[in-house]
Amino acid sequence: MKWKTWANLVTAFGFVGVGVYIWAYWNWKTEIILPVLILTAFTDGLDGYLARKLDQRTKLGWILDPIRDKAIMLAFLGNMAFVYGWVMTRSIGILLVFEAATFVVNARRGLPQPIHTLGKVRGFAHYFIAWLTILLMYHASPPMPWEAERLTLAMAGFSFLALIGYTFYPAKEIPHVS
């Protein structure tokens, strides 16, 4: 079984980033939250690139990569709930409903799904919006919970578009990342 690859190592490093991110916001180490999120987003792209470029695609990587992606987003949503409390309940709930529905649609087709351009666009949008939200949470004076909620609703919008795409287009018709 081929699981000791550079791509899987980068994915594992991304999981470490999730743990550091949670530790940082729990302990109010705000100066490292944004760099950790950026580094984790970078590992999200790098692991797939290495897997394709070095021909190191593994079933383990195919399973762990989306789990790591969801873990960092859940950590980010937990961070917003930690900072803003109840204000974020509605937008976080809407986002989680769309993500859960997308999971169900994809699960009916069989897991794991191939890497689609649609999913990469959604992932990039989520990371970018998370970056903007972190700037608002920790670097705006005063903190702006309503703007953060609007940004979270924008994340939910990208999740909704992905859900629509995955629902109405057969998997073979969605452009794949090669």
NUVO-912245 format. One record per residue: residue number from 1; chain; x, y, z of N, C-alpha, C in turn. Coordinates in nm, 3 decimals. Example, Ala and Ser with C-alpha at 12.3 -4.5 7.8 and 13.67 -1.06 7.14 Angstrom:
REM residues 2
NODE / i / ch / n_X / n_Y / n_Z / ca_X / ca_Y / ca_Z / c_X / c_Y / c_Z
NODE / 1 / A / 1.319 / -0.569 / 0.780 / 1.230 / -0.450 / 0.780 / 1.320 / -0.330 / 0.780 $
NODE / 2 / A / 1.285 / -0.225 / 0.708 / 1.367 / -0.106 / 0.714 / 1.290 / 0.003 / 0.787 $
***
This chain:
REM residues 178
NODE / i / ch / n_X / n_Y / n_Z / ca_X / ca_Y / ca_Z / c_X / c_Y / c_Z
NODE / 1 / A / 0.085 / -0.119 / 0.000 / 0.000 / 0.000 / 0.000 / 0.088 / 0.124 / 0.000 $
NODE / 2 / A / 0.064 / 0.210 / -0.096 / 0.144 / 0.329 / -0.114 / 0.079 / 0.447 / -0.039 $
NODE / 3 / A / 0.120 / 0.468 / 0.085 / 0.062 / 0.580 / 0.161 / 0.167 / 0.677 / 0.210 $
NODE / 4 / A / 0.294 / 0.639 / 0.212 / 0.401 / 0.729 / 0.255 / 0.447 / 0.811 / 0.135 $
NODE / 5 / A / 0.374 / 0.919 / 0.109 / 0.405 / 1.004 / -0.006 / 0.418 / 1.148 / 0.041 $
NODE / 6 / A / 0.479 / 1.230 / -0.045 / 0.491 / 1.373 / -0.013 / 0.353 / 1.437 / -0.001 $
NODE / 7 / A / 0.263 / 1.399 / -0.090 / 0.128 / 1.457 / -0.086 / 0.057 / 1.426 / 0.045 $
NODE / 8 / A / 0.067 / 1.303 / 0.092 / 0.003 / 1.267 / 0.220 / 0.071 / 1.336 / 0.337 $
NODE / 9 / A / 0.201 / 1.357 / 0.327 / 0.273 / 1.431 / 0.432 / 0.223 / 1.575 / 0.441 $
NODE / 10 / A / 0.202 / 1.637 / 0.325 / 0.150 / 1.774 / 0.323 / 0.008 / 1.778 / 0.380 $
NODE / 11 / A / -0.073 / 1.678 / 0.346 / -0.209 / 1.670 / 0.402 / -0.204 / 1.657 / 0.554 $
NODE / 12 / A / -0.113 / 1.572 / 0.603 / -0.098 / 1.555 / 0.749 / -0.055 / 1.687 / 0.813 $
NODE / 13 / A / 0.034 / 1.761 / 0.748 / 0.077 / 1.891 / 0.798 / -0.043 / 1.986 / 0.807 $
NODE / 14 / A / -0.136 / 1.974 / 0.711 / -0.258 / 2.054 / 0.715 / -0.342 / 2.023 / 0.838 $
NODE / 15 / A / -0.347 / 1.895 / 0.878 / -0.419 / 1.859 / 1.001 / -0.352 / 1.921 / 1.124 $
NODE / 16 / A / -0.220 / 1.926 / 1.124 / -0.148 / 1.993 / 1.233 / -0.188 / 2.140 / 1.235 $
NODE / 17 / A / -0.200 / 2.201 / 1.116 / -0.243 / 2.340 / 1.107 / -0.380 / 2.362 / 1.168 $
NODE / 18 / A / -0.470 / 2.268 / 1.149 / -0.604 / 2.278 / 1.209 / -0.592 / 2.282 / 1.361 $
NODE / 19 / A / -0.510 / 2.193 / 1.417 / -0.491 / 2.191 / 1.562 / -0.430 / 2.319 / 1.615 $
NODE / 20 / A / -0.330 / 2.371 / 1.543 / -0.266 / 2.497 / 1.584 / -0.366 / 2.612 / 1.576 $
NODE / 21 / A / -0.448 / 2.612 / 1.471 / -0.549 / 2.716 / 1.456 / -0.646 / 2.716 / 1.574 $
NODE / 22 / A / -0.696 / 2.599 / 1.611 / -0.789 / 2.589 / 1.725 / -0.720 / 2.634 / 1.854 $
NODE / 23 / A / -0.598 / 2.589 / 1.876 / -0.523 / 2.629 / 1.995 / -0.506 / 2.781 / 1.997 $
NODE / 24 / A / -0.476 / 2.840 / 1.882 / -0.450 / 2.984 / 1.875 / -0.573 / 3.066 / 1.910 $
NODE / 25 / A / -0.690 / 3.031 / 1.854 / -0.805 / 3.114 / 1.889 / -0.855 / 3.085 / 2.029 $
NODE / 26 / A / -0.839 / 2.964 / 2.077 / -0.881 / 2.932 / 2.214 / -0.798 / 3.008 / 2.316 $
NODE / 27 / A / -0.671 / 3.033 / 2.284 / -0.579 / 3.103 / 2.374 / -0.555 / 3.248 / 2.334 $
NODE / 28 / A / -0.637 / 3.301 / 2.245 / -0.629 / 3.440 / 2.200 / -0.490 / 3.477 / 2.147 $
NODE / 29 / A / -0.430 / 3.386 / 2.074 / -0.302 / 3.413 / 2.005 / -0.336 / 3.464 / 1.865 $
NODE / 30 / A / -0.397 / 3.582 / 1.860 / -0.453 / 3.632 / 1.735 / -0.348 / 3.660 / 1.628 $
NODE / 31 / A / -0.225 / 3.682 / 1.669 / -0.121 / 3.715 / 1.570 / -0.084 / 3.596 / 1.483 $
NODE / 32 / A / -0.117 / 3.474 / 1.524 / -0.082 / 3.359 / 1.440 / -0.202 / 3.295 / 1.371 $
NODE / 33 / A / -0.322 / 3.341 / 1.399 / -0.441 / 3.279 / 1.340 / -0.442 / 3.295 / 1.188 $
NODE / 34 / A / -0.421 / 3.416 / 1.140 / -0.425 / 3.440 / 0.995 / -0.313 / 3.366 / 0.922 $
NODE / 35 / A / -0.187 / 3.373 / 0.968 / -0.083 / 3.295 / 0.899 / -0.110 / 3.144 / 0.898 $
NODE / 36 / A / -0.166 / 3.091 / 1.005 / -0.196 / 2.947 / 1.008 / -0.305 / 2.914 / 0.907 $
NODE / 37 / A / -0.408 / 2.999 / 0.896 / -0.513 / 2.975 / 0.797 / -0.455 / 2.980 / 0.656 $
NODE / 38 / A / -0.371 / 3.078 / 0.629 / -0.310 / 3.090 / 0.496 / -0.223 / 2.969 / 0.466 $
NODE / 39 / A / -0.144 / 2.925 / 0.563 / -0.058 / 2.808 / 0.543 / -0.141 / 2.682 / 0.521 $
NODE / 40 / A / -0.248 / 2.667 / 0.594 / -0.335 / 2.551 / 0.576 / -0.402 / 2.555 / 0.439 $
NODE / 41 / A / -0.444 / 2.673 / 0.393 / -0.500 / 2.685 / 0.259 / -0.396 / 2.649 / 0.154 $
NODE / 42 / A / -0.272 / 2.691 / 0.175 / -0.163 / 2.658 / 0.083 / -0.143 / 2.506 / 0.076 $
NODE / 43 / A / -0.147 / 2.439 / 0.191 / -0.130 / 2.293 / 0.191 / -0.245 / 2.225 / 0.118 $
NODE / 44 / A / -0.363 / 2.287 / 0.118 / -0.478 / 2.231 / 0.047 / -0.449 / 2.223 / -0.102 $
NODE / 45 / A / -0.389 / 2.325 / -0.156 / -0.354 / 2.322 / -0.298 / -0.230 / 2.240 / -0.328 $
NODE / 46 / A / -0.133 / 2.248 / -0.237 / -0.005 / 2.182 / -0.261 / -0.017 / 2.030 / -0.260 $
NODE / 47 / A / -0.096 / 1.974 / -0.170 / -0.105 / 1.828 / -0.165 / -0.162 / 1.769 / -0.294 $
NODE / 48 / A / -0.264 / 1.832 / -0.347 / -0.322 / 1.785 / -0.473 / -0.225 / 1.800 / -0.589 $
NODE / 49 / A / -0.156 / 1.914 / -0.592 / -0.057 / 1.937 / -0.697 / 0.052 / 1.830 / -0.693 $
NODE / 50 / A / 0.105 / 1.805 / -0.573 / 0.211 / 1.704 / -0.560 / 0.161 / 1.565 / -0.598 $
NODE / 51 / A / 0.039 / 1.533 / -0.558 / -0.016 / 1.401 / -0.590 / -0.025 / 1.381 / -0.741 $
NODE / 52 / A / -0.068 / 1.486 / -0.812 / -0.079 / 1.475 / -0.958 / 0.057 / 1.480 / -1.025 $
NODE / 53 / A / 0.141 / 1.575 / -0.984 / 0.271 / 1.596 / -1.050 / 0.365 / 1.479 / -1.028 $
NODE / 54 / A / 0.369 / 1.425 / -0.905 / 0.460 / 1.315 / -0.872 / 0.394 / 1.178 / -0.888 $
NODE / 55 / A / 0.272 / 1.178 / -0.941 / 0.195 / 1.054 / -0.956 / 0.188 / 0.979 / -0.823 $
NODE / 56 / A / 0.147 / 1.053 / -0.718 / 0.139 / 0.996 / -0.584 / -0.005 / 0.995 / -0.532 $
NODE / 57 / A / -0.100 / 0.976 / -0.622 / -0.239 / 0.968 / -0.578 / -0.259 / 0.841 / -0.497 $
NODE / 58 / A / -0.319 / 0.857 / -0.379 / -0.348 / 0.740 / -0.295 / -0.492 / 0.748 / -0.247 $
NODE / 59 / A / -0.547 / 0.634 / -0.215 / -0.684 / 0.632 / -0.161 / -0.687 / 0.707 / -0.027 $
NODE / 60 / A / -0.583 / 0.689 / 0.053 / -0.576 / 0.758 / 0.182 / -0.580 / 0.910 / 0.163 $
NODE / 61 / A / -0.501 / 0.961 / 0.070 / -0.500 / 1.105 / 0.043 / -0.634 / 1.153 / -0.010 $
NODE / 62 / A / -0.696 / 1.073 / -0.093 / -0.825 / 1.107 / -0.150 / -0.931 / 1.118 / -0.043 $
NODE / 63 / A / -0.919 / 1.038 / 0.062 / -1.015 / 1.042 / 0.172 / -0.979 / 1.153 / 0.272 $
NODE / 64 / A / -0.850 / 1.165 / 0.306 / -0.809 / 1.261 / 0.410 / -0.817 / 1.406 / 0.365 $
NODE / 65 / A / -0.792 / 1.434 / 0.238 / -0.791 / 1.573 / 0.192 / -0.925 / 1.643 / 0.216 $
NODE / 66 / A / -1.039 / 1.587 / 0.175 / -1.164 / 1.657 / 0.204 / -1.197 / 1.664 / 0.353 $
NODE / 67 / A / -1.152 / 1.564 / 0.429 / -1.175 / 1.570 / 0.574 / -1.096 / 1.686 / 0.634 $
NODE / 68 / A / -0.972 / 1.703 / 0.591 / -0.891 / 1.815 / 0.639 / -0.954 / 1.948 / 0.599 $
NODE / 69 / A / -1.005 / 1.957 / 0.476 / -1.070 / 2.080 / 0.430 / -1.189 / 2.115 / 0.519 $
NODE / 70 / A / -1.270 / 2.016 / 0.549 / -1.387 / 2.041 / 0.636 / -1.342 / 2.074 / 0.778 $
NODE / 71 / A / -1.235 / 2.011 / 0.824 / -1.187 / 2.036 / 0.961 / -1.143 / 2.181 / 0.978 $
NODE / 72 / A / -1.071 / 2.237 / 0.881 / -1.027 / 2.376 / 0.895 / -1.146 / 2.471 / 0.886 $
NODE / 73 / A / -1.245 / 2.439 / 0.802 / -1.362 / 2.525 / 0.794 / -1.444 / 2.517 / 0.923 $
NODE / 74 / A / -1.456 / 2.398 / 0.981 / -1.527 / 2.386 / 1.109 / -1.451 / 2.460 / 1.220 $
NODE / 75 / A / -1.319 / 2.453 / 1.216 / -1.239 / 2.528 / 1.314 / -1.261 / 2.678 / 1.298 $
NODE / 76 / A / -1.266 / 2.724 / 1.173 / -1.291 / 2.866 / 1.146 / -1.430 / 2.907 / 1.196 $
NODE / 77 / A / -1.532 / 2.824 / 1.167 / -1.667 / 2.855 / 1.214 / -1.674 / 2.854 / 1.366 $
NODE / 78 / A / -1.603 / 2.761 / 1.428 / -1.595 / 2.759 / 1.574 / -1.529 / 2.885 / 1.627 $
NODE / 79 / A / -1.429 / 2.934 / 1.556 / -1.362 / 3.058 / 1.593 / -1.461 / 3.173 / 1.591 $
NODE / 80 / A / -1.543 / 3.181 / 1.486 / -1.640 / 3.290 / 1.478 / -1.743 / 3.279 / 1.590 $
NODE / 81 / A / -1.788 / 3.159 / 1.619 / -1.884 / 3.142 / 1.729 / -1.818 / 3.179 / 1.862 $
NODE / 82 / A / -1.690 / 3.147 / 1.877 / -1.615 / 3.179 / 1.998 / -1.604 / 3.330 / 2.017 $
NODE / 83 / A / -1.582 / 3.402 / 1.909 / -1.563 / 3.548 / 1.917 / -1.697 / 3.621 / 1.923 $
NODE / 84 / A / -1.792 / 3.584 / 1.837 / -1.916 / 3.661 / 1.823 / -2.037 / 3.600 / 1.892 $
NODE / 85 / A / -2.031 / 3.475 / 1.929 / -2.142 / 3.412 / 2.000 / -2.265 / 3.392 / 1.914 $
NODE / 86 / A / -2.380 / 3.419 / 1.970 / -2.508 / 3.389 / 1.908 / -2.531 / 3.460 / 1.776 $
NODE / 87 / A / -2.464 / 3.573 / 1.754 / -2.485 / 3.651 / 1.632 / -2.462 / 3.565 / 1.508 $
NODE / 88 / A / -2.369 / 3.471 / 1.517 / -2.330 / 3.391 / 1.401 / -2.414 / 3.265 / 1.383 $
NODE / 89 / A / -2.505 / 3.237 / 1.473 / -2.579 / 3.111 / 1.470 / -2.651 / 3.089 / 1.338 $
NODE / 90 / A / -2.723 / 3.189 / 1.292 / -2.802 / 3.174 / 1.169 / -2.713 / 3.148 / 1.048 $
NODE / 91 / A / -2.612 / 3.230 / 1.027 / -2.530 / 3.215 / 0.907 / -2.448 / 3.086 / 0.911 $
NODE / 92 / A / -2.396 / 3.049 / 1.027 / -2.322 / 2.924 / 1.039 / -2.416 / 2.806 / 1.013 $
NODE / 93 / A / -2.537 / 2.813 / 1.066 / -2.635 / 2.706 / 1.044 / -2.669 / 2.689 / 0.897 $
NODE / 94 / A / -2.690 / 2.800 / 0.826 / -2.721 / 2.793 / 0.683 / -2.605 / 2.730 / 0.607 $
NODE / 95 / A / -2.484 / 2.773 / 0.637 / -2.366 / 2.718 / 0.570 / -2.355 / 2.568 / 0.595 $
NODE / 96 / A / -2.374 / 2.526 / 0.719 / -2.362 / 2.383 / 0.751 / -2.471 / 2.300 / 0.683 $
NODE / 97 / A / -2.592 / 2.355 / 0.670 / -2.699 / 2.283 / 0.601 / -2.661 / 2.261 / 0.454 $
NODE / 98 / A / -2.609 / 2.365 / 0.388 / -2.570 / 2.350 / 0.247 / -2.455 / 2.251 / 0.232 $
NODE / 99 / A / -2.358 / 2.256 / 0.322 / -2.245 / 2.163 / 0.314 / -2.291 / 2.019 / 0.340 $
NODE / 100 / A / -2.382 / 2.001 / 0.435 / -2.434 / 1.867 / 0.463 / -2.514 / 1.814 / 0.344 $
NODE / 101 / A / -2.594 / 1.900 / 0.282 / -2.671 / 1.859 / 0.165 / -2.579 / 1.821 / 0.049 $
NODE / 102 / A / -2.471 / 1.896 / 0.030 / -2.373 / 1.863 / -0.074 / -2.310 / 1.728 / -0.045 $
NODE / 103 / A / -2.278 / 1.702 / 0.081 / -2.221 / 1.572 / 0.119 / -2.318 / 1.459 / 0.084 $
NODE / 104 / A / -2.447 / 1.479 / 0.114 / -2.547 / 1.375 / 0.086 / -2.557 / 1.350 / -0.065 $
NODE / 105 / A / -2.561 / 1.458 / -0.143 / -2.569 / 1.443 / -0.289 / -2.448 / 1.366 / -0.340 $
NODE / 106 / A / -2.330 / 1.402 / -0.295 / -2.209 / 1.334 / -0.340 / -2.203 / 1.190 / -0.288 $
NODE / 107 / A / -2.251 / 1.166 / -0.167 / -2.248 / 1.031 / -0.110 / -2.337 / 0.937 / -0.190 $
NODE / 108 / A / -2.445 / 0.989 / -0.244 / -2.533 / 0.905 / -0.325 / -2.464 / 0.861 / -0.454 $
NODE / 109 / A / -2.364 / 0.936 / -0.496 / -2.288 / 0.899 / -0.616 / -2.170 / 0.810 / -0.582 $
NODE / 110 / A / -2.140 / 0.797 / -0.456 / -2.025 / 0.718 / -0.413 / -1.912 / 0.808 / -0.368 $
NODE / 111 / A / -1.852 / 0.775 / -0.256 / -1.743 / 0.855 / -0.201 / -1.613 / 0.781 / -0.216 $
NODE / 112 / A / -1.503 / 0.848 / -0.227 / -1.492 / 0.993 / -0.244 / -1.518 / 1.033 / -0.388 $
NODE / 113 / A / -1.561 / 1.157 / -0.408 / -1.588 / 1.210 / -0.541 / -1.458 / 1.256 / -0.606 $
NODE / 114 / A / -1.455 / 1.256 / -0.739 / -1.338 / 1.313 / -0.807 / -1.326 / 1.462 / -0.773 $
NODE / 115 / A / -1.207 / 1.515 / -0.786 / -1.183 / 1.656 / -0.757 / -1.238 / 1.737 / -0.873 $
NODE / 116 / A / -1.337 / 1.821 / -0.845 / -1.400 / 1.902 / -0.948 / -1.355 / 2.047 / -0.938 $
NODE / 117 / A / -1.358 / 2.115 / -1.051 / -1.331 / 2.258 / -1.053 / -1.431 / 2.331 / -0.964 $
NODE / 118 / A / -1.555 / 2.285 / -0.965 / -1.660 / 2.344 / -0.883 / -1.622 / 2.343 / -0.735 $
NODE / 119 / A / -1.572 / 2.231 / -0.687 / -1.530 / 2.221 / -0.548 / -1.410 / 2.307 / -0.517 $
NODE / 120 / A / -1.317 / 2.319 / -0.612 / -1.198 / 2.402 / -0.591 / -1.237 / 2.550 / -0.583 $
NODE / 121 / A / -1.331 / 2.593 / -0.669 / -1.377 / 2.732 / -0.664 / -1.444 / 2.760 / -0.530 $
NODE / 122 / A / -1.529 / 2.667 / -0.486 / -1.594 / 2.683 / -0.355 / -1.489 / 2.690 / -0.244 $
NODE / 123 / A / -1.391 / 2.600 / -0.248 / -1.286 / 2.599 / -0.146 / -1.207 / 2.728 / -0.144 $
NODE / 124 / A / -1.169 / 2.778 / -0.263 / -1.095 / 2.904 / -0.269 / -1.179 / 3.018 / -0.212 $
NODE / 125 / A / -1.307 / 3.023 / -0.249 / -1.395 / 3.129 / -0.198 / -1.407 / 3.120 / -0.046 $
NODE / 126 / A / -1.420 / 2.999 / 0.006 / -1.430 / 2.983 / 0.152 / -1.303 / 3.033 / 0.221 $
NODE / 127 / A / -1.186 / 2.996 / 0.170 / -1.062 / 3.042 / 0.232 / -1.048 / 3.194 / 0.223 $
NODE / 128 / A / -1.081 / 3.252 / 0.108 / -1.069 / 3.396 / 0.091 / -1.164 / 3.470 / 0.185 $
NODE / 129 / A / -1.287 / 3.424 / 0.193 / -1.385 / 3.487 / 0.283 / -1.344 / 3.468 / 0.428 $
NODE / 130 / A / -1.289 / 3.352 / 0.462 / -1.240 / 3.330 / 0.599 / -1.129 / 3.429 / 0.631 $
NODE / 131 / A / -1.040 / 3.452 / 0.536 / -0.930 / 3.548 / 0.555 / -0.986 / 3.687 / 0.583 $
NODE / 132 / A / -1.084 / 3.730 / 0.502 / -1.145 / 3.862 / 0.525 / -1.213 / 3.870 / 0.661 $
NODE / 133 / A / -1.282 / 3.763 / 0.697 / -1.354 / 3.761 / 0.825 / -1.257 / 3.767 / 0.942 $
NODE / 134 / A / -1.145 / 3.698 / 0.932 / -1.045 / 3.703 / 1.040 / -0.990 / 3.844 / 1.052 $
NODE / 135 / A / -0.970 / 3.912 / 0.940 / -0.926 / 4.051 / 0.948 / -1.028 / 4.135 / 1.023 $
NODE / 136 / A / -1.157 / 4.113 / 0.996 / -1.262 / 4.186 / 1.068 / -1.265 / 4.150 / 1.216 $
NODE / 137 / A / -1.250 / 4.021 / 1.247 / -1.262 / 3.976 / 1.386 / -1.150 / 4.031 / 1.473 $
NODE / 138 / A / -1.030 / 4.031 / 1.422 / -0.915 / 4.059 / 1.508 / -0.845 / 4.191 / 1.478 $
NODE / 139 / A / -0.875 / 4.253 / 1.365 / -0.801 / 4.373 / 1.330 / -0.889 / 4.494 / 1.305 $
NODE / 140 / A / -1.022 / 4.478 / 1.313 / -1.112 / 4.592 / 1.299 / -1.139 / 4.648 / 1.438 $
NODE / 141 / A / -1.156 / 4.777 / 1.443 / -1.185 / 4.838 / 1.572 / -1.307 / 4.928 / 1.554 $
NODE / 142 / A / -1.419 / 4.897 / 1.614 / -1.449 / 4.781 / 1.698 / -1.473 / 4.658 / 1.611 $
NODE / 143 / A / -1.477 / 4.538 / 1.673 / -1.509 / 4.417 / 1.596 / -1.646 / 4.431 / 1.529 $
NODE / 144 / A / -1.662 / 4.371 / 1.414 / -1.782 / 4.390 / 1.333 / -1.858 / 4.259 / 1.312 $
NODE / 145 / A / -1.941 / 4.218 / 1.408 / -2.009 / 4.089 / 1.393 / -2.106 / 4.083 / 1.277 $
NODE / 146 / A / -2.173 / 4.194 / 1.245 / -2.273 / 4.189 / 1.138 / -2.206 / 4.174 / 1.003 $
NODE / 147 / A / -2.092 / 4.237 / 0.984 / -2.018 / 4.220 / 0.859 / -1.965 / 4.077 / 0.848 $
NODE / 148 / A / -1.918 / 4.023 / 0.961 / -1.870 / 3.885 / 0.961 / -1.985 / 3.790 / 0.926 $
NODE / 149 / A / -2.104 / 3.820 / 0.976 / -2.219 / 3.735 / 0.942 / -2.249 / 3.741 / 0.792 $
NODE / 150 / A / -2.241 / 3.860 / 0.735 / -2.265 / 3.873 / 0.590 / -2.162 / 3.794 / 0.510 $
NODE / 151 / A / -2.038 / 3.799 / 0.554 / -1.934 / 3.722 / 0.484 / -1.960 / 3.572 / 0.497 $
NODE / 152 / A / -2.008 / 3.529 / 0.612 / -2.040 / 3.387 / 0.630 / -2.157 / 3.348 / 0.540 $
NODE / 153 / A / -2.253 / 3.438 / 0.522 / -2.362 / 3.410 / 0.429 / -2.310 / 3.402 / 0.286 $
NODE / 154 / A / -2.207 / 3.480 / 0.254 / -2.144 / 3.468 / 0.122 / -2.081 / 3.330 / 0.106 $
NODE / 155 / A / -2.017 / 3.279 / 0.212 / -1.964 / 3.143 / 0.208 / -2.077 / 3.044 / 0.182 $
NODE / 156 / A / -2.189 / 3.065 / 0.250 / -2.305 / 2.977 / 0.230 / -2.354 / 2.985 / 0.086 $
NODE / 157 / A / -2.345 / 3.103 / 0.027 / -2.385 / 3.118 / -0.113 / -2.299 / 3.034 / -0.206 $
NODE / 158 / A / -2.168 / 3.033 / -0.183 / -2.080 / 2.948 / -0.265 / -2.110 / 2.800 / -0.241 $
NODE / 159 / A / -2.141 / 2.765 / -0.118 / -2.179 / 2.626 / -0.089 / -2.309 / 2.589 / -0.159 $
NODE / 160 / A / -2.403 / 2.684 / -0.163 / -2.530 / 2.661 / -0.232 / -2.508 / 2.641 / -0.381 $
NODE / 161 / A / -2.424 / 2.724 / -0.442 / -2.395 / 2.708 / -0.585 / -2.330 / 2.573 / -0.613 $
NODE / 162 / A / -2.240 / 2.530 / -0.526 / -2.179 / 2.398 / -0.543 / -2.285 / 2.289 / -0.529 $
NODE / 163 / A / -2.374 / 2.304 / -0.433 / -2.483 / 2.207 / -0.415 / -2.568 / 2.196 / -0.541 $
NODE / 164 / A / -2.604 / 2.310 / -0.598 / -2.684 / 2.311 / -0.722 / -2.606 / 2.241 / -0.833 $
NODE / 165 / A / -2.479 / 2.275 / -0.847 / -2.398 / 2.212 / -0.951 / -2.387 / 2.062 / -0.935 $
NODE / 166 / A / -2.360 / 2.018 / -0.814 / -2.347 / 1.874 / -0.789 / -2.482 / 1.802 / -0.804 $
NODE / 167 / A / -2.591 / 1.870 / -0.775 / -2.723 / 1.807 / -0.781 / -2.770 / 1.789 / -0.925 $
NODE / 168 / A / -2.753 / 1.891 / -1.008 / -2.814 / 1.889 / -1.140 / -2.722 / 1.845 / -1.253 $
NODE / 169 / A / -2.594 / 1.831 / -1.227 / -2.504 / 1.785 / -1.331 / -2.446 / 1.650 / -1.293 $
NODE / 170 / A / -2.453 / 1.553 / -1.384 / -2.387 / 1.425 / -1.354 / -2.239 / 1.448 / -1.329 $
NODE / 171 / A / -2.180 / 1.367 / -1.244 / -2.039 / 1.384 / -1.205 / -1.948 / 1.391 / -1.326 $
NODE / 172 / A / -1.977 / 1.316 / -1.431 / -1.889 / 1.315 / -1.547 / -1.893 / 1.446 / -1.625 $
NODE / 173 / A / -1.997 / 1.529 / -1.606 / -2.009 / 1.654 / -1.679 / -1.946 / 1.772 / -1.605 $
NODE / 174 / A / -1.914 / 1.756 / -1.479 / -1.851 / 1.865 / -1.404 / -1.703 / 1.863 / -1.436 $
NODE / 175 / A / -1.646 / 1.979 / -1.475 / -1.504 / 1.978 / -1.511 / -1.417 / 1.929 / -1.396 $
NODE / 176 / A / -1.326 / 1.841 / -1.427 / -1.236 / 1.784 / -1.327 / -1.103 / 1.857 / -1.329 $
NODE / 177 / A / -1.036 / 1.859 / -1.216 / -0.901 / 1.912 / -1.207 / -0.808 / 1.803 / -1.256 $
NODE / 178 / A / -0.724 / 1.836 / -1.353 / -0.633 / 1.731 / -1.405 / -0.491 / 1.752 / -1.360 $
***
